[in-house]
Amino acid sequence: MSRALRLILVVAAPLVLSVGAEAQEPLRLMNDPIGYTDVIDAFDDGDMFDLNVHVGFRRSRVAGTIQREGSTDPAVLGSGRGSDNFNDIGDWEHTRNILDLGVDIGVYKDLMLFARLPLVLRDQRRILTPSGTTADEVNRLLREPNMDPADPMTDPQLYQMPFESPTRSGLDRLEFGLAFNLLNQARDRHHPTWMMKLSLDLGVGNQINACENEGLQRDPATGLPLDPAVPVECDPGLTDGTHAFVFASRLSKRYAHLSVYSGLHFRFSWPGRAESEFTPGGGLAGYQNPRPPIEGGLALGISVIPWENRASWQRFSIDFRVDGTYVSEGRAYSPLYDALGSSQHPYLTELNYEGIPNGSAVLRPVGFNGLTDTQAHGVLAGTVAVEMQAAKYVRFRLGTTVSYTTSHLLTYTDSCNPNADPSGPDDPRTGRCADGIINPHFRGVLDTPGQRFRLDSALGVELFVQATGQF
């Protein structure tokens, strides 16, 4: 071997060994976790302040079939088996266009404050005549039978089909809170990223009111549409006036080009500004459900990261997530809120009382405003999203969510609250209750087995796009 060749081998050998060693090194991850568990920082090494600004757009549509129990057989009604005879009375749909605004502010290492402000550009709700039936056939199912056997056509009707709510828009809710990491894989690769979120979700817009589309307002005496040229004073509002405390715990772990994650979330709501809507007449002991439903859910997902360039802060990922949410029984704004709340049916317009007058006790009156007790149910959702970190300061996300809401009753309460005790044997709130006291929320035309309403499941589709500026 010549001296020149030996010199080349001596010089090249360390370079070859170095390249081979680098090829065996594990993948170097970008510092930022996936968006699901991302918490921006402040006072970090080389980065004293972080600020994220979010702008997005969402369009959602939820649709389902509303049914009513139609059995008039006394044996069926007495057995509580009115659900054996549900009839389709409407195809309900609710569409929304929302402009999402948000900001994240880094406070310290793994600690940030955030705020979210959705602006509703358009909110439309309507109940259409089911396919294969006519409006007259459906309207017969919405009449209260036997009120005037001599002339059934004069029987009062809950609402007329088809039914369309007014178009709503404006400010709905404001959410703000804090998020922090108990563990951060970017700081210690042996640990997962574990994030906690605590927030308040406040209904801050104009209070919603039960209204019918002005062009479809009815004459209470005949049920026929009024002249659209006649102005009808009804401010539909938008927000439900409830507030909520939201807690979430999220966990993620990066494995090379995959990041697996899971999450838990709970939402505890209370009436807030809508206190008088949930408990008209005050905090009466007979109410079974004076509060909105409580929600709790679980999320499981995986984010596939086929490409990233750490040097230029670029990354492309595809996110797959499944969510399951349980919604408890509670007082709620159901799909029938506008239709029942604007009804001129005498059984809904007349006042209930917290008891049966006996000549001595002062009993508080309770009006009906469209809210109903709804049965517990579940919501299953699947999300597919694409996220692109285009540069260090810009991130984009777009995708779709498909959801399924299980079947549940929309009018679902008892005539008596067995959990409340009368003050004595002469308590007028006892009424005909064998146990407990009268529930002033109960409306026989809605809540009696054989006359109740339910949502026979619903399917929702949401499309979303978001841009984030990272400073």
C-alpha positions in Angstrom: 0.0 0.0 0.0 1.4 3.4 -1.0 2.2 6.1 1.5 -0.5 8.4 -0.1 -3.2 5.8 0.3 -2.3 5.1 4.0 -2.5 8.9 4.7 -6.0 9.1 3.1 -7.3 6.2 5.3 -5.9 7.8 8.5 -7.6 11.1 7.7 -11.0 9.6 6.5 -11.5 7.0 9.2 -12.6 9.4 12.0 -15.0 11.0 9.6 -16.6 7.7 8.6 -16.9 6.6 12.3 -18.5 10.0 13.2 -21.1 9.7 10.4 -21.9 6.1 11.5 -22.3 7.3 15.1 -24.7 10.1 14.2 -26.8 7.7 12.2 -27.4 5.7 15.4 -28.5 8.7 17.5 -32.2 8.9 18.4 -34.5 11.4 16.6 -34.1 14.9 18.0 -37.6 16.2 18.8 -38.8 19.8 18.4 -39.2 21.5 21.7 -42.9 22.2 21.4 -45.4 19.4 22.1 -48.4 18.8 19.9 -51.1 21.4 20.1 -53.4 19.3 22.3 -50.9 19.7 25.3 -49.1 22.8 24.3 -48.4 25.4 27.0 -46.4 28.4 26.1 -43.7 29.7 28.4 -42.1 32.9 29.8 -38.8 33.5 31.5 -37.3 30.5 29.8 -33.7 30.1 28.6 -33.4 32.3 25.5 -37.1 33.0 25.4 -38.3 35.6 28.0 -41.9 36.0 26.7 -44.4 34.1 24.6 -47.7 35.2 23.1 -50.0 33.3 20.8 -52.9 34.9 18.9 -55.6 32.6 17.4 -58.1 33.4 14.6 -60.4 30.7 13.3 -63.7 29.9 11.6 -66.1 27.0 12.4 -69.2 25.9 10.6 -71.4 23.3 12.4 -74.6 21.5 11.6 -76.5 19.2 13.9 -79.6 17.4 12.7 -81.9 14.8 14.2 -85.5 13.6 14.3 -87.9 14.8 17.0 -90.6 12.4 18.1 -93.6 12.4 20.4 -95.3 9.6 22.3 -98.6 9.1 20.6 -100.3 6.3 22.5 -103.8 7.0 23.8 -104.4 3.5 25.2 -105.0 3.8 28.9 -103.4 0.5 29.6 -100.2 1.7 27.8 -100.2 5.0 29.6 -100.9 3.5 33.0 -98.0 1.1 32.5 -95.5 3.8 31.6 -95.0 2.1 28.2 -95.9 5.2 26.1 -92.5 4.9 24.5 -93.7 1.9 22.6 -95.5 4.3 20.3 -93.2 7.2 19.3 -94.1 9.1 16.2 -91.9 11.4 14.0 -93.1 15.0 14.3 -90.1 16.9 12.9 -86.7 16.9 11.3 -84.7 19.3 13.5 -81.5 21.1 12.4 -79.2 23.7 13.9 -76.5 25.4 11.9 -73.9 27.9 13.2 -71.1 29.9 11.7 -68.6 31.1 14.3 -65.5 33.3 14.2 -63.1 32.1 16.9 -60.8 34.6 18.5 -58.3 33.7 21.2 -55.0 34.6 22.9 -52.4 32.7 25.1 -50.0 34.6 27.3 -46.9 32.9 28.8 -46.6 33.7 32.5 -43.7 31.5 33.6 -42.1 28.2 32.7 -44.9 25.8 31.7 -47.6 28.3 32.8 -49.9 30.4 30.7 -53.1 32.4 30.8 -55.6 32.1 27.9 -58.9 33.5 26.7 -61.4 32.4 24.0 -64.1 34.6 22.5 -66.4 33.0 19.9 -68.4 35.4 17.8 -71.5 33.8 16.3 -72.0 35.1 12.8 -75.1 33.2 12.1 -77.3 30.8 14.2 -80.3 29.1 12.5 -82.7 26.6 14.0 -85.7 25.0 12.5 -88.0 22.0 12.6 -89.2 20.7 9.2 -91.9 18.3 8.3 -90.6 14.7 8.3 -90.3 13.1 4.9 -93.3 10.9 3.9 -95.7 13.0 6.0 -97.7 16.2 5.6 -97.8 19.2 7.9 -101.5 18.4 8.6 -100.6 14.9 9.8 -97.8 16.2 12.1 -100.0 19.0 13.4 -102.6 16.5 14.5 -100.0 14.9 16.8 -99.3 18.3 18.3 -102.9 18.9 19.3 -104.1 18.2 22.8 -106.8 15.5 22.4 -110.3 15.5 24.0 -110.3 19.1 25.0 -113.4 19.6 22.8 -114.7 16.2 21.6 -117.5 17.9 19.7 -115.1 19.8 17.5 -111.5 18.4 17.4 -110.4 21.1 15.0 -110.6 23.6 17.8 -108.3 21.6 20.1 -105.4 23.9 21.0 -102.0 23.1 19.5 -98.6 23.2 21.0 -97.0 24.8 17.9 -97.5 24.8 14.2 -95.3 22.9 11.7 -93.0 23.7 10.0 -91.4 25.8 12.7 -88.5 28.2 12.2 -86.6 30.2 14.9 -85.3 33.7 14.2 -81.8 34.0 12.9 -79.5 34.9 15.8 -76.0 36.4 15.9 -73.6 38.2 18.2 -71.4 37.6 21.2 -72.2 34.3 23.0 -69.6 33.3 25.6 -66.2 34.3 27.0 -63.8 31.7 28.4 -60.7 32.5 30.3 -58.4 30.5 32.6 -54.9 29.1 33.0 -53.0 26.0 31.8 -49.9 24.5 33.2 -47.7 21.5 32.7 -47.0 19.2 35.6 -44.5 17.3 33.4 -43.0 18.3 30.1 -41.3 15.9 27.7 -39.5 18.8 26.1 -37.6 19.3 29.3 -37.1 15.7 30.3 -37.5 13.2 27.5 -38.1 10.3 30.0 -41.4 11.9 31.1 -44.7 12.4 29.2 -46.2 15.9 28.9 -49.0 16.3 31.4 -51.1 19.4 31.2 -53.9 20.8 33.4 -56.5 23.4 32.4 -58.8 25.4 34.6 -61.2 27.9 33.2 -64.4 29.9 33.6 -66.9 29.9 30.7 -69.3 32.8 31.0 -72.4 33.5 29.0 -71.9 37.2 28.4 -74.1 38.0 25.3 -77.7 39.1 25.1 -80.0 36.7 27.0 -81.8 34.2 24.7 -85.6 34.4 24.4 -88.0 31.8 22.9 -89.2 33.3 19.7 -90.6 32.2 16.3 -89.4 33.6 13.0 -91.2 36.9 12.5 -92.4 35.7 9.1 -94.0 32.7 10.7 -95.6 34.2 13.8 -99.0 32.7 14.5 -102.4 34.1 15.5 -103.0 32.5 18.9 -106.7 32.1 18.1 -106.4 30.4 14.7 -102.9 29.1 14.6 -102.5 30.8 11.2 -99.4 32.8 10.2 -99.7 36.5 10.8 -99.0 39.1 8.1 -95.2 39.3 7.8 -95.5 43.0 7.3 -96.8 43.3 10.9 -93.8 43.9 13.2 -93.5 41.4 16.0 -91.5 42.5 19.1 -89.4 39.6 20.2 -85.6 40.0 20.9 -84.3 36.4 20.3 -81.0 37.0 22.0 -78.3 34.4 21.8 -76.5 33.3 25.0 -78.2 30.9 27.4 -77.0 33.0 30.4 -75.3 30.1 32.1 -71.8 30.0 33.5 -69.5 27.0 33.9 -66.3 25.9 35.5 -64.2 23.7 33.2 -61.5 21.3 34.2 -59.3 19.3 31.9 -56.3 17.0 32.3 -54.3 16.0 29.2 -51.4 13.6 28.8 -49.2 13.1 25.7 -46.1 11.1 24.9 -43.9 11.5 21.8 -42.4 8.3 20.2 -40.3 9.4 17.1 -42.9 10.2 14.5 -45.9 9.4 16.6 -47.5 11.2 19.6 -50.2 9.4 21.6 -52.4 11.3 24.0 -55.5 11.1 26.2 -57.6 13.6 28.1 -60.3 14.0 30.7 -62.7 17.0 30.9 -65.5 18.0 33.2 -67.9 20.9 32.9 -69.9 22.1 35.9 -72.6 24.6 34.9 -74.9 26.9 36.9 -77.7 29.3 35.8 -75.8 32.6 36.3 -77.7 35.5 34.7 -80.4 33.0 33.7 -81.3 32.2 37.3 -84.9 33.4 36.9 -85.3 31.2 33.7 -84.2 28.0 35.5 -86.1 28.7 38.7 -89.1 31.0 38.0 -90.7 31.9 41.2 -87.5 31.5 43.1 -85.6 28.6 44.6 -88.6 26.4 45.2 -88.0 23.1 47.0 -90.2 21.2 44.6 -87.9 21.6 41.6 -86.1 18.4 40.6 -83.6 20.0 38.3 -82.9 23.7 38.9 -79.5 23.5 37.2 -78.1 22.8 33.7 -76.7 19.3 33.0 -73.2 18.3 34.2 -70.8 17.0 31.5 -67.8 14.7 31.7 -65.8 13.1 28.9 -62.8 11.2 27.8 -60.6 11.7 24.7 -58.1 9.4 23.1 -55.9 10.3 20.1 -52.8 9.9 18.1 -50.9 12.5 16.1 -48.8 11.3 13.2 -45.8 13.5 12.4 -44.4 12.3 9.0 -42.1 15.3 8.6 -40.4 18.0 10.6 -37.4 20.3 10.2 -36.2 21.3 13.5 -33.7 23.9 12.2 -36.5 25.9 10.5 -39.2 25.2 13.1 -41.4 23.4 10.5 -43.6 20.4 11.2 -46.5 18.6 9.5 -48.8 16.4 11.5 -52.1 14.5 11.1 -54.3 14.2 14.2 -56.9 11.5 14.9 -59.1 11.8 18.0 -62.1 10.1 19.5 -64.2 11.9 22.2 -66.9 10.5 24.4 -69.0 12.8 26.6 -71.7 12.0 29.2 -74.4 14.7 29.7 -76.4 14.3 32.9 -80.1 14.9 33.4 -80.8 18.6 33.9 -82.8 21.7 32.9 -81.8 22.7 29.4 -82.4 24.6 26.2 -83.6 21.7 24.1 -84.2 21.6 20.3 -87.8 22.4 21.2 -87.0 25.6 23.2 -88.2 28.1 20.7 -91.3 26.1 19.7 -92.5 25.4 23.2 -91.4 28.7 24.7 -93.4 30.7 22.1 -96.4 28.4 22.3 -99.9 29.8 23.0 -101.2 26.5 24.3 -103.3 27.2 27.4 -101.6 24.4 29.4 -98.3 26.2 28.8 -99.3 29.8 29.1 -101.2 29.4 32.4 -99.3 29.6 35.7 -98.3 26.7 37.8 -98.1 27.1 41.6 -95.8 25.4 44.1 -98.8 23.8 45.7 -102.6 23.5 45.8 -104.2 26.7 47.3 -106.0 26.0 50.6 -107.1 29.5 51.4 -104.4 30.3 53.9 -100.9 29.7 52.4 -99.3 32.1 50.0 -98.1 30.0 47.0 -95.6 31.4 44.5 -96.6 31.2 40.8 -94.4 29.6 38.2 -94.5 30.4 34.5 -93.3 28.3 31.5 -90.5 29.8 29.4 -89.4 26.9 27.1 -86.8 25.2 29.2 -87.4 21.6 29.9 -85.8 18.8 31.9 -83.9 16.6 29.5 -82.8 12.9 30.0 -79.2 11.9 30.4 -77.5 11.0 27.2 -74.1 10.6 25.5 -72.2 12.3 22.7 -69.6 10.4 20.6 -67.3 12.4 18.3 -64.4 11.7 16.0 -62.0 14.4 14.7 -59.5 14.4 11.9 -57.2 17.4 11.6 -54.1 18.5 9.8 -51.7 20.8 11.5 -48.8 22.7 9.8 -46.1 24.6 11.6 -45.2 26.7 8.6 -42.5 28.7 10.3 -41.4 29.5 13.8 -44.1 32.2 14.2 -47.0 30.7 12.2 -49.2 27.6 12.6 -52.2 26.4 10.7 -54.8 23.8 11.6 -57.9 22.6 9.7 -60.1 19.6 10.0 -63.5 18.2 10.7 -65.5 16.6 13.6 -68.4 14.2 13.2 -70.5 13.7 16.3 -73.4 11.4 17.3 -75.9 12.2 20.1 -77.8 9.3 21.5 -81.5 9.2 21.8 -83.0 10.9 24.8 -86.2 12.5 26.1 -86.5 16.3 25.7 -89.4 16.6 28.2 -88.6 14.5 31.2 -89.7 15.4 34.7 -92.0 14.0 37.4 -95.1 15.6 38.8 -93.7 15.2 42.4 -90.2 15.6 43.8 -89.7 12.7 46.2 -86.4 14.2 47.5 -88.2 17.2 49.1 -90.0 16.8 52.4 -93.3 18.6 53.2 -93.3 20.8 56.3 -96.3 18.9 57.8 -99.5 17.1 57.0 -101.2 20.3 56.0 -98.5 21.5 53.7 -100.3 22.6 50.5 -97.2 21.7 48.4 -98.0 18.0 49.0 -101.0 18.1 46.8 -101.7 14.6 45.5 -98.1 13.4 45.9 -97.8 10.1 47.7 -94.1 11.0 48.4 -92.5 14.4 48.4 -94.0 17.6 47.2 -95.3 19.1 43.9 -92.8 19.8 41.2 -93.8 23.2 39.7 -91.7 22.5 36.5 -94.1 19.6 35.6 -96.4 20.3 32.6 -98.7 17.5 31.9 -99.0 18.2 28.2 -95.2 17.7 27.9 -94.1 15.4 30.7 -96.9 12.8 31.1 -95.9 9.4 29.7 -97.7 9.1 26.4 -97.2 12.8 25.6 -93.5 13.3 26.0 -91.0 14.4 23.3 -87.7 12.9 22.5 -84.8 13.4 20.1 -84.3 10.2 18.3 -80.5 10.7 18.0 -78.7 13.4 16.1 -75.7 13.6 13.8 -73.4 16.6 13.7 -70.7 17.7 11.3 -68.3 20.6 12.0 -65.6 22.0 9.7 -62.9 24.3 11.2 -59.8 26.2 10.2 -57.5 28.1 12.5 -54.4 30.3 12.1 -52.1 31.0 15.1 -49.4 33.7 15.3 -46.6 32.7 17.8 -44.6 35.6 19.2 
